[in-house]
Amino acid sequence: MFGTVHVWISSEQVAHDLLAKRATIYSDRPTIPNLPDNRTSGEYLALLGRTETWKRQRRLCSHLMHTSALSSLHGYPSLERDRFLHQMAADPPSYLEWVEQFTSRTVSRLAWGTPHPAQVLRHTTFGLLETISPSGALPNILSFLRHVPAWASPWKKKEGARKALEERLFRANVGFVEERVGRGEAGGSFIRTVMEEGGDVDEARRVVGLMAIAGALTIGSPIQSYLLAVCHYPEWQRKLQDEIDGVLGGGCPQWEDRERLPTLRAVVKEVIRWRPPVPTGIPHAVEKDDVYNGYFIPAGATIHALEWGITRDETMYPDPEAFNPGRWLDSAYPTYREPLTQYPNLAGFSQFGFGRRTCQGIPIVEQDLFLAMGGLAWAFDICKKRDPATGRDMFVHWNDYTPLLIAKPTKFPFDAHPRSDDKMARVRERYEVARALEEREREEAEGYEFADLGPEGVVDDDVSRQSGGVFQVEEDKGGVGEAKQFDAEEESDPDVPGLLYRGSSASSEGSWPETEWEYGRWGSGSAPCVVSLDGGVAGEWKADGLGVKGKHEPEVRVLDIPGSWRWD
């Protein structure tokens, strides 16, 4: 393919034979044309070549993950799950936004002990995904375009602006943790662990940044796929609810309950198998000529473990297109393992890579998905939405996913019916606990300002608390929002989607940012507007529950990020 040898593997056994058993020569990464220093820069661990830097960073990543896992990830996934359920109860149609907030805020807490960098992290992260995806940037298809000079390359301009913003974000986050550690007020985080152990903070900044990027990019996909699965297979939602209700006696699943909830663990694993988040896998590169079963593989070849094909192997996964968590629970299936207090789990699952390139973040993924899917099943009956005009179920797609390296289902309609008033009261109660903690965090952080990333704008996942804002949504006792204009001095406290910022009302999507602060800036008008984080500008906006509605698209669009952000 364009002068490069590609080897596609759709057999898990072959993938293990090459990528795990022959890992000494199959653990390199190919060069990404649109990010040509990916193998050597030390910026992104998952994309690094098999170098001494990669080995050192991999050990650090493993250590940080193990340390946080022993602390049950500091309770952050449970805290953010409670917030997520409240948002889903208030405004189910905005589920894309709520899922992305849940995943990005959780990894932000784990990385830096605070959720507040999450919004900018989401945007710089999506920009990186575009940069490295074959369908995201033309040089990744036409590799000769990598030689176009930066002044003439729109892709290099865009990536340069994105990277500069990301660098300032990561440095500001580390500075925040340093100050909090010095005052004895830092929450648990990867960076705090490095500082307390006297590690190399500069290298940790890059490693921890990559860990946050990976979590923000990938974990949302299975949660969205779970919603899609239960729309098509409601019987498995009922089985899951029966297990949760029977075992927990009405309680919401917590991480400590995992040994008693094998069906929930099976649902988590089957969602990932049924709709792999990275269907083409992340490619390896072979460093030396090799021969496998008579097939010659030249040095430098790109090796793809095709996860979609691997999970469609009928000998291992009978009826592979069906969503069937029972394949992990019934001894009649080849995937069954005992004891069910331990299995199924995600350790060693092919979806997390092979050999020395296995994902280090499984503890985060497993806990996030267990809590999110378990909480959704406990709180709601998810079903296809009824068309009020015809009374029939509205169409829900089967397999319409986004085209980038990490795939997510495009938006689809569904209803999330609360299972009982008591459960909704508990959701509200648990949310109030989470919200009270966040209020204390805001007060403790008062007076500290992140790096000024530009001359205008404020970014916050709770727009009602922004100074200089323009719109707010006020919540009445019934949980229905009413949108209105407000002055900078006014405040209320619902969680609403969208970024609020000044100085832009017209889209400038036709032009590329050439400086850091222009990255993602919309136009140069003076009228304010609300920007929804799932991709649209709320022009014809209205309030629906706690959500600000407008022109919505199913992806977080990189160009929708304001030119700056800060805390107030």
NUBA-122962 format. One record per residue: y, z, x of N, C-alpha, C in turn; residue in one letter. Coordinates in pm, whole numbers, plus 50000, padded with zeros to 5 digits. Atoms other than C-alpha are relative to their C-alpha. Layout:
N
YZXYZXYZXA;...
//
This chain:
568
498815000050086500005000050000501245000050089M;498825001549917503144987150177499735004350145F;500344997349861501364990350513499425013650027G;500564986649983500005025450456498665000849929T;501314998250060496365034450390500015012449911V;500114988850094495835056450083498555001449957H;501364997050044492535073149994500105009249879V;499944992350124492115085649637498645006449973W;501244992450020489525112549566499985005449858I;500154994950137488295120049214498775008849986S;501174991249999485305141549313500375013050070S;499694987149939485765178749377499155002450124E;500874998249885482805178249616500554992450122Q;499435007849890484335150449827501285006550051V;498764993349960487675168349827499715012250086A;500394988349919486005200149956499444995750135H;500605004649874484015181050216501064995950101D;498985005049908487125164950361501125010150024L;498784992149988490075187750290499755014550035L;500324986149966488315221250330499075000850122A;500954999049890485305216250556500494993250128K;499435006849884487195192350786501525002350008R;498584996650010490505210350750500744998550132A;499325000949871491225208551123500704986650019T;499335013049987492125171751086500574995049867I;499535004650132492925169350712501085009149940Y;499014990550054495675195850680501434995950024S;498645004849977498675174750776500604994949869D;499315005950113501265161050533500594986550041R;499345012849970502545125250513501525001549997P;498545000450005506205117050569500454994849864T;499415004550127508235114050249501214991550033I;498905008749959510545084050291501385005149960P;498694995350045513355099750089500355013950054N;499764987249933512995132650283499294999350136L;500775003849883511985119450624499745011150101P;500264989049908512195152850808499125010849937D;500784989950072509855170350565498925006450088N;501104994949917507125174350830500485009150112R;499534993249879509335189851098501165009649979T;498754992650014512435206050950499815015049986S;500224985850025510875239550861500655005049873G;499304996150122512745239350529499065002649883E;500874999150117509885234750284498555001150046Y;501334997049948506595250950379498934990749944L;501055008050063504495231350130500004985650046A;499885013949958505745198350274499934998450151L;500035000449855505575207450644498734993650053L;501185004749931503225189850882499235011650060G;500844989349941500455209251055500565003350139R;499304996349878502745224351316499925015150020T;499964985649976503195258551473500935006949901E;499094994550101506125264151237499275001949868T;500764999050125503855257150940499025011750006W;500974989049988501205281351067500695013549989K;499284987350003503755308851121500555002949861R;499454997950133505435303850785498905002549897Q;501124998050092502095302050607499515014550005R;500414985949987501125336150747501015009249933R;498974991750062504445350750636499914999149848L;500125001950145504075336050286498835007949945C;501204992850045500565350250253500235015150001S;499724985649990501725384550367500925004649889H;499054996150104504665385750128499354999749862L;500675000950129502525374549837499035011549981M;500984989150008499825400049915500715013349976H;499274987350015502355428349947500535001749859T;499464999150135503995420349614498905001049895S;501114999350095500645415249439499465014249993A;500474986150000499595450349546500935008949918L;499034992650083502745462749373500094994249859S;500055006750131501745442749062501254991849976S;498825008750005504635419249142501215007349941L;498844991650032507055448149078500315000949851H;499764999450144506665445448700500934989249947G;499055010250044508965415148689499444990349896Y;500505009350103506675391148498499975006149861P;500044993550131506215416548218501405001749943S;498624998350043509935423548202500574986949944L;499475012850044510825386848174499224994449882E;500795004350116507975380047930500575006049872R;499454993650119509495405147688501284993149956D;498785007550030512805386847708499664986349941R;500455013250045511025353547660499535000449855F;500494999150137509275364847340501145001949902L;498854998150088512555376347193500744986849979H;499335012950012514125342647266499204990349913Q;500845008650083511165324447112500075004049853M;499884995450138511465345846800501344995649940A;498675003350049515185337946772500194985149979A;499725014450005515065300546832498844992150060D;501155007349946511655283546874500294985750044P;499775013849956513025247746892500594998750140P;499455000349863514765256847219498985004850103S;501064994449915511405265447376500054994950143Y;499925005149863511965242747677500935008650085L;499044991549928514975263347776499435013850026E;500534986349984513235296647717498905000450104W;501085000349900510185286847921500594999150140V;499425001649867512325275448212500775012350044E;499354987349964514395307148199498975010350043Q;501034990249966511255328348202499474997950141F;500605002649870509745311348506501015001450113T;499024999649891512945307748710500545014150022S;499524986249984514165343148642498945008850064R;501064992049940510785357848732499924997650151T;500115002649856510605340249069501285003950073V;498774995349937514275348149137499945014950026S;500174985649979513535384849089499045002750116R;500984997749893510485382749313500574996350137L;499465004749872512355363649583501135009050049A;498774993349957515665382749584500325012749923W;499764987650073515345411949342501034999049891G;499005002050104517765396849089499714986949927T;500235012650072517495370548813501184990550004P;498765007550020521035357748847500094986750075H;499965013449939520455328949092499164989649925P;501025008650061517915314048849500544986649951A;499515012450059520135288148683500284989450106Q;499735009849895521375271549000498704996350071V;501315002949941517875274549148499294989049921L;500675010150082516555254148855500524986050030R;499415013249983518935225748917499784994550141H;500275004949865518625223549294498524997050017T;501445002049993514875226149249499594986949934T;500325012750065514715197649002500474988350084F;499535010449911516785177249242499024997450113G;501015001749896514205183449514498784992749945L;501145006850061511455172649275500274985049988L;499655014150005513275139949218499934993650139E;499975005349864513705135649592498614996750052T;501335001749940509995139049673499034992349911I;500935006650091508445122349367500034984850018S;500015014749991507315085849390500874993349895P;499195006050106509025078749058501415005549996S;498694993750004512065099749141501054993550086G;499055006349909513655080349425499414987050052A;500505013349964513325043449509499464999150143L;500575000949865512805048449887498565004950010P;501384995549997509545066049806499034989049959N;500805011850033508285032749670500254988850101I;499615010149903510195008749895500465007350126L;499724990749890509995028750216501024994650100S;499025005449906512185004750415501425004549967F;498664995450040515155018250217500405013150069L;499684987749927514915050250422500934997150118R;499195003649884516685031250700501444996449963H;498625002650042519805024850493500875011650045V;499164988849952522645045050651500515008749886P;499644990150102523795076050467501214995749919A;498795003750073527205061650377499734989549894W;500325010650095525515032850192498825003449909A;501214996450076522525051550045500335010249891S;499754990250106523045067749702498985011250000P;501054989749999519735086249747500295010550107W;499684990549894520815101850076501235008249965K;498824992450043524205111449932499605010949901K;500414990550102522575128049636499205011450060K;500824989749939519995146549843500825008750095E;499164992149911522595157150099500835010249925G;499214990750081524785172549830499125010949942A;500934990250055521805189449668499585010250105R;500474991149894520575203749997501095009550045K;498894991349960524005217150090500205011349899A;499864989850104524265235249758498855010050008L;501174991349990520745249049795500135009450120E;499854991849880521485261550147500985011349976E;499034989550028524555280450033499465010149900R;500624991050097522635294749739499075009850070L;500984991449933519835308049962500695010050093F;499294990849911522265322750215500725010949920R;499334990150084524235339749939499015010149946A;501014990950054521065354349792499535010150105N;500404990949892519985368750128501115009950029V;498894990949979523455383050177500075010849893G;500034990350109523205399849839498955010850026F;501064990349974519875416149931500375008950119V;499594992049884521245427250270500965011049959E;499034990050044524135444750101499335010849917E;500694990350085521865461249845499085009150081R;500854991849914519425472950112500855010150075V;499124991149927522305487550310500495011649915G;499564989550091523345507450003498845007749939R;501184993250053519785518149928499744997149854G;500105003250141519865500349592499204987349972E;500705012750017517715469349647498715001849924A;501285000250068514905462249404498964993150087G;501065006449925511545450349527500174985050004G;499915014549987511605414749660499384995850131S;500555005449876510145392249926500975002350116F;499014998649893513385393150127500145014750041I;499904985849965513615430850108498825004250087R;501174996749919510065433550245500214995650144T;499755005049864511025411950544501015008750072V;498974991849937514145432350611499475013750039M;500524986749971512315465550591498974999950113E;501005001149893509615453050828500584994550128E;499365004949880512145439851077499634985850035G;500395013849976511075403651037501184990850023G;498995010449976512955371451108500584995949865D;499415002450130515305370150811500404985449984V;499585014050011516545335150893498834991149960D;501165008150040513065320150877499515004149862E;500424995450132512195341850578500864994149890A;499135006150100515205327550396499434986749955R;500565013050035513565293350409498655001549930R;501334998150060510045305650330500125005349858V;499834994150132511175326950037500664990049905V;499405010450083513365298649912498964990349949G;501075009150042510325275849905499105006549897L;500834993050097508305302249723500665000149862M;499275000250126511025304149458500004986049940A;500025013950047511185266149435498674996849935I;501335003350051507425263049385499775006549864A;500204993250127507365289049109500854994349890G;499095005450101510395275048928499564986249953A;500405013650035508935239948934498724999449917L;501365002450049505315245048838499575008549882T;500614990650094504695275448619500334996649855I;499635003550137506535262248315499104989749937G;500825010750055504225232348277498815005349919S;501124995150080501095251748169500425007649874P;499554992950121503095273347926500334989949891I;499715010550097504405242147756498734993149953Q;501275006350038500905227047762499195009049909S;500674990850092499555258447594500504997849857Y;499445002450134501925252647301499464987049943L;500555012850044500725216747284498535001549961L;501444998450025497055227247300499745007049867A;500304992650123497205252447015500474992449876V;499665008750113498955226746795498834991049964C;501135009050023495915204246835498685007449981H;501254992350008493245231446861500305014149947Y;499624986950053494335259846628498865010149998P;501124990750001490825274346626499975008850124E;499984991949879491265285946985501145010149999W;498964989950018494515303146896499465011749919Q;500564989350082492645322546628499015008550079R;500954992549917489855332046870500725009050099K;499234992049905492405343847122500675011749930L;499374989150076494275364046860498985010549959Q;501064990450037491015379746743499645008950117D;500334991949882490235390847098501115010050029E;498884991149969493715405147158500105011349899I;499894989750104493835423246825498845009950006D;501174991349997490305436646856499965009250120G;500084992149877490585448647215501195009450014V;498794992249974494175461247219500505007449878L;499624992650118494415474146865501434997949957G;498645003150042497695456846791501004999450113G;499095000249886499195459847140500164986150060G;499735012749931500725431347337499325000350136C;500724999949873498665420947643500905003350119P;499374996749874499685436547972499054996150113Q;500825004349888498445427048317498825009450025W;501084990449980496355458848332498844997749905E;501055002550100494355446148031499114988150036D;500645012949974493065414848206498485000650004R;501464999349993489495426948265499374999949862E;500544999050136489075432347891500304987649915R;499585011650078490465398547784499514987050065L;500515012249937488155370947915500424987249928P;499595012050073489125346747636501404995850041T;498645003249956492775348947739499974993850140L;500115005849866491855342348102499404986049994R;500605013350017489705313147987501014989949946A;498975008950055492585298547786500964995950111V;499105003149888494865300848091499374989450091V;500645009349907492345282848311499774986449936K;500275012750067491465256548053501284991949977E;498745007350014495115247747990500304992450129V;499725006449872495495240248361499034988550027I;500975010849982492295219648364500314988449906R;499795010150103493105201148042501214991350029W;498775007249967496625191448151500505004950136R;499614995449866496975195448530501504998550024P;498555001049973500585203448629500344989650108P;499785009949894500235181348939498834990149993V;501185008350028497905153848811499544991450117P;500415008249884497955133249131499765008450124T;500144991549884497785163249363501124997950100G;499035001549891499995168949667499244994250119I;500825007249901498835144549937499895007050136P;500244995949862497325153650273500114987650088H;500075011049904497375132450588498945003450104A;501044997749900494485128450831500564996850138V;499415001249867495325132551200499174991650097E;500875007749911492345114851357499144990649917K;500975008950066490045085951273498805008249956D;501154992550052487155098451062499114990449921D;500965007450080484035085350889499355009749903V;500634991550103482755099850561499054991549918Y;501035007550073479505087250410500114984950024N;499905014049963479975054450598501354993749975G;498665005350031483585050350487500945003950112Y;499084997549890486105046950770501385003849946F;498684995150040489325066750726500865000650126I;499205000549877491975058050987500995011550011P;498974989849976494315083551144501304995749933A;498755002950068497545085950949499854996549854G;500215003450141495945077450615500475011549911A;499594990150100497345095450310498845002649906T;501174996150079494665114650120500475006949872I;499604994550129495155121549749498785006149930H;501014993750086492955146849570500504998749856A;499505003550133493445132349223499535010349897L;500394988850086493435163649007499624995349859E;500365005050133493385144048684498574994849999W;501365005249992490225126048791498985010950022G;500944989149971488585157648928499705007949873I;500224992150122489065175748596499404991749888T;500675008650099487545146048409498574996850041R;501385001849956484195148148591499065005749893D;500824995650113481725149448302498805008550041E;501124991549956478975165148512500435014650011T;499484986349988481175195648571500705004549871M;499234996750119483305194048256499574991049885Y;500455008250114481315179847959501114998749896P;498945003050096483595163547700501355004050060D;498844995249924486475166347947501334998749929P;498715001650069489225154247712500255010949897E;499844989350100488615183247473500545012650066A;499544986849957490505215747512498965010249954F;501124991550034487605240147525499875011650099N;500134988349912488075274447688498595005750003P;501374995250002484475281347591499184995750120G;500755004649884483335261747896500025010350113R;499924989549899484375292048104499325012949953W;500534987650059482725317647870498544999049959L;501355002450052479405302047767499094995850115D;500925002749889476445301948008499374986249992S;500565013650012475425267547876500814989950081A;499145009249926478275252048077499875002550151Y;500104998249855478165245848455501165007850060P;498834992749949481575262748493499915015049974T;500134985950036480325296348363499665008550123Y;500314990449894480335326048602500085014149945R;499994985950038479665363048568500485008450118E;499844993550130480785390248528501294995449931P;498835004450075483255382148253501175009750011L;498874991249970485335412048354500814994650118T;499315005949884486235391948665500264985149982Q;499885014450022485655355648569500224997149851Y;499385009849909487185331948479501305005350059P;498704997549939490135334548716500434987350074N;499465012049939492275310048909499714998750149L;500295000649857491095318349261499024988750029A;500885010849961489555287949426500004988049908G;499975011150095490415264849135500614987850068F;499575012249930490865228949250501464996749973S;498615003250033494255226749076501015006250095Q;499094993549905495715248649350499804995150143F;500125006149870494735226449637498715003550071G;501244998849924492075225849905500275004250144F;499954996649859491435240750245501215008350036G;498874992349950494395253250444501294997049925R;498845003250082496795237950194499915006049860R;500124993450130495685259849904501305007549969T;498784993350043498645273349705499925015050026C;499944985749971499675308049820500485008249880Q;499354992950110501305316749488499135002949879G;500894997750115498225321249269500265013449932I;499744987350070498985358449204501184999349903P;498865001450092502365349049051499614991449881I;500385009350107500975319848852499075007049901V;501004993850088498045339748716500615010649911E;499394989450081500105369348603501014994249901Q;499035006150092502915348148455499324993449881D;500675007350109500535326448254499235009449909L;500734990250081498365355448139500955007049903F;499064992650084501395374448008500704991049899L;499275008950091503215344547859499104995049888A;500905005250103500245329047678499465011249913M;500474988750078498915362947575501075005249906G;498914995450085502315373247443500274990549884G;499805009850107502735340947247498925001249893L;501104998750097499305344847085500125013049921A;499854987050066499995381447004501124999749896W;498804999150085503415375346848500084989349893A;499725011550087503235341046681498744992549960F;500935010650038501135316646488500714986850029D;499435012949962501965283646659499274989149922I;500645010850077501325253046443500924987949994C;499195011950016502495217746379501075002349894K;498884998350092505815216046201499814991249878K;500085007850123505845204745840501294992349975R;498855008150039508115176545738500455004549862D;499584995050132510205191445454500084989149894P;499885011050096510555157245293498664996049943A;501315004850044506865148245277498975011149984T;500984989250004505095181745321498854998050096G;501075002849905502935166445592500365005150140R;499764995949863502485177645950500754989050076D;499265009449916504955161246186499154996150121M;500785005249887503595140546472500235008550125F;499964993149871502775159546791499214991550098V;500685008949905501945137947090498815006850064H;501234995249939498655141547272500155001550151W;499984999949854499515133647631501244992550052N;498765006349955503145122847673500705009650095D;499504991049897504195138648001501064993250085Y;498955005249914507155134648234499384993550124T;500635008349899506605110148522500115005050144P;499824995549863507515131148827498735006650054L;501194994549934505105147349073499435011849924L;500424988950086504975178948860500304995949857I;499885005750134504355167748503500095011049894A;499854990850112505445185748187500004992149870K;500025007450127504885176147823501414997749947P;498715002650061507835159247660500115008249871T;499744990950111509415178247374499294995649873K;500705002850125507505180547047500335010949899F;499664990050103508105198346714498835009249969P;501034990650048506195229546616500715011849934F;499494987650058506665261446418499365011950070D;500514987449944506295296446561500255010849896A;499874990250107505675319646267499675013950052H;500324986349960505925356946343498755004949927P;501254995650061502545372746279500195012149910R;499724988650087504035404246128501385005550032S;498714993549978507265423346085499895010750109D;500204989549899505815451246298500044994150141D;499995006449868505215427546589501414995750038K;498645004049969508755414046563500885012150034M;499254987849966510105449546565499675004350143A;500384996649863508135455846884500614990350101R;499365009849912509435423547036501455004050024V;498604996249986512985434846966500145012750084R;499954987449926512285469647101499804997850150E;500295002649859510805456747425501124991850063R;498885007849949513645431947461501185009050031Y;498874991149977516205459747430499825007750131E;500274993249873514525477847720500344990750117V;499725009849894514675446147931501494997450012A;498585003049998518255439847832500815011650057R;499304988449945519335475247914499915000250153A;500165000849855517915470848264500944989550059L;499145010649948519805438448308501475004249996E;498634995050005523035455248197500285009050120E;499814991249885522545481648466500094991750128R;499965008649882521845454248720501364993350014E;498685006449996525095436948628501065009950047R;499024989949961527065469148664499865003450148E;500234996749859525455476849000500484988850091E;499605011349917526275441849125501494997049989A;498595002650020529885443749010500765001850132E;499264999449875532245436949294499404991550110G;500615009049902529795415349483500074985949947Y;499875013950044530425378049467499164991150087E;500765009849924527995351249568500944989950064F;499195010349933529195322949789500674991149896A;499265009050090531855302149619499494985850022D;500615013149985530025269849557500894988749950L;499105010550043533055250849440501235005749932G;498734995250050536505253049288500025003549853P;499944997850143535595254548921498675004949947E;501204998150078533105268148676499315013350018G;500804988050001530835296748595498634996349949V;501365002550047527065295448559499335013249974V;500684987650036525125322548383499064996849887D;500925003050108522075322248161500325008049875D;499494993450120523905345347920501494996949993D;498635004949992527115326347853501005009549937V;499064991050065528605353947641500645009650097S;499454990649904529205374847952500864993450107R;499225006949899531105348648147501505001749974Q;498555000250016534785353048210500474985650015S;499505013649996536805321848159499174990649916G;500835008550082534275309247909500744994749880G;499335006350112535025289047600499295002249869V;500734998150124532265292747343499125012450011F;501004989550003530085321447239499204998549871Q;500774999350124527375327346980499825014649968V;500134986150039527515359746793498815001549908E;501224997850076524375374246642500245010149889E;499874990250107524365390446303498695007749988D;501184991450010521805415946187498754992249962K;501155008050038519585388646050499494991250112G;500445007949886519315372046389500484985749996G;499505013650009521215340846284501344999350071V;498805000849920523925329646522501124992549929G;498845007350048527405318146436500854996350121E;499255004449883529255297546693501494999949969A;498575000650017532985300546742500654999550138K;499284999449874535645297247008500415014450025Q;499554986749968536685328247196500824999750128F;499174999049880539105339247464499215006350112D;500704994749884538125349747813499765015049989A;500144985550005538635386247724498915004449902E;500984996150100536195385847432498604999950060E;501384999849953532575394447488499065003349885E;501114995750084529335396847293498774999250086S;501134998649908525805399947415498714993249960D;501275006850021523215375547279499644991450120P;500435009649898521155354247514499984986249936D;499935013450056521935317847449499784989950110V;500225009949897520955286147628501284992850035P;498885008549965523365264247812500855005550112G;499034996249900525795264948097501394997749942L;498645001250050529425270648012500924998550119L;499115001649888532075257548243501244992349961Y;498725006350028535605244348261500154987150080R;499585011249919537065211848375499184987549985G;500825012050013534665186048237499624997749857S;500455003550134534095168147913499364986449997S;500535013549998533105133148016498924998850105A;501095001749904529875123448184500404990250108S;499775009249889530075107748526498674995450057S;501355003049955526435097848539499924987050079E;500095012549928527255063948683500345001250147G;499584998649862528585078049009499175010650070S;500784990649920526935097249292500945010050065W;499154990149933528325129849433500024997650150P;499885002349856529605126349785500325012650076E;499774987349934530545162249861499215010749926T;500834989650057528745194749797500495004849864E;499534994350127531005207849524499994990049888W;500055010250104530915174649339498604998149947E;501385002350039527135176449316499775004049855Y;500284997150139526265173848949501215002149913G;498804997550080529855175748833500164989049897R;499845009750108530575158848502501474996649985W;498675005150029533765138548500501135008350058G;498834992949949537255151348565500945004049888S;499154996350112538555158948219500315014949999G;499624986050004540115192148128499425007349879S;500554993550119538375198647796498705006950035A;501234992849970535625224847810498834995049915P;501175003450080532095218847691498835008850038C;501234992749973528715235647669498964990050047V;501045008849949525945220047875498665006849981V;501314994150021522405226447759499144997450122S;500765001249876519995232648045498794991149987L;501115009550008517325209947903500534985750000D;499585013449965519535180447973501114993749922G;498995007050078522145173147711501335007250000G;498704993750020525815179347660500165003149853V;499844996050139526485198547343501364995449951A;498765005350052529145176247200500085003149851G;500114996550141528205176746831499165012649992E;500804987949984527155212546880500075008849876W;500054990450110526155239046632499115011650043K;500854988649970524485272746631498794999849911A;501254999350076520895276046522499235011850054D;500584987949943519495310946558500895004650113G;499204996549884520615320446906500184988150092L;499955011549911520605284947040501184991149971G;498945009850014523455261147101499364986350007V;500675012850010522305226846995500954988650033K;499195011849975523515193147104499084988450031G;500855010949956522165161747268498995005550098K;501014993949915518905174147409499034989550053H;501055008049939516475157347644499005009750058E;501054990649964513195171847766500015004650144P;500034996249860514095175848132501285007150040E;498814994549937516455197148334500574989150090V;499445011249925518735170148467500875005050113R;499284995449883520075174748815501504998049985V;498585003050009523415158548736500725008649898L;499354991550099524065184348466500485013350059D;499574987349943524755212548711501515000050021I;498564999549974528385223448721500265000250151P;499675000549859530215221049049499985013550068G;499964987049935530165258149108499435010749909S;500424988550079529035292148995500425012750072W;499704987249939529835328149053499635011049902R;500114988450090529385362948914501405005449976W;498744992950027532215381848749499685014249958D;
//
